[in-house]
Amino acid sequence: MRRKLLTLFVVALVPLSGAVACGSVEEEVRQRAQEEVDKGRQRVEQEIDKGRTQVEQEVTQRVEDGAREAEQRVREGIQNGGQ
């Protein structure tokens, strides 16, 4: 009788220990996944910042070029108008 009771007790505990083990594995997997998501988010933000900086530089350069071209046209207009 004791042997049957002990067997039933062990059979009842085995699934519980497996569930506990699965829970800790699940938590570890969830944590690793979150870390990978965070790393990916950082990489994306870095690329966005890099692209933003590049666009800002390009816009600044075009504005400066446009200002120089406009100034040159004004000078040419003044020279042509004075003749």
N, C-alpha and C positions, 0 to 999 in steps of 0.2 A: 504494500500500500504506500509506504514511504517512497519507494522507488518511482511509482507512478506519479505521485504528487511532485516529486523532485523533477521528473521528466516534464510534466505539465508546466511547472514553474519556469524551467529553462526554455521551453518552447515559447512561453509567453514573453520572456525577457529578450530573446534573440531579435524579434522584429523591432522592439523598442530601441535596442542598441543600434540597430541598422538605421532606424529613423533618425536617431541623434547624430549618427555619423553622416548621413545624407544631408542633414541640416547644416552641419559645419562645412561640408564640401560645397553645398549650395551657397553659403555665405561667402566662402573663399572665391568661388567662381563669380559671384555678383561683384565682389570687391575688385577682382582683376578686370572684369568688364568695365567697371566704372573708371578705373585707372586708365584703361585704353581709350575710353571715350574722352577723358580729360586731356590725354596726350594729343588725341586727334583734334580736339577743340583748340588747343594751344597752337598746333601747327596751322590750322585754318586761320586763326587770328593773326599769326605771324605773316602768313601769305597775304591776307587782306591788308595789313599794315604796309607791307612791302609794295603791294599794288597801288595803294592809296598814295604813298610817297612818290612812286614813279609817275602817277597821273598828275599829282600836284606839281612836280618838277616840269613835266611836259607842258602843262597849262601855263606855268610861269614863263617858260621859255618862249612859247608862242605869243604870249602877251607882250613880252619884251621885244620880240621880233616885229610884231605888229606896230608897237610904239615907235621903233626905229624906222620902220618903213613909212609910217605916217609922217614922222618928222622929216624924213628925206623928201617926201612928196611936197611938204610945205616949203622946204628950202628951194626945191626946184620951181615951185609955183611962184615964189617970191622973185627968184632970179629971172624967170621968164616974164613975169609981170613988169619988172623994172626995165626991160629992154625995149 
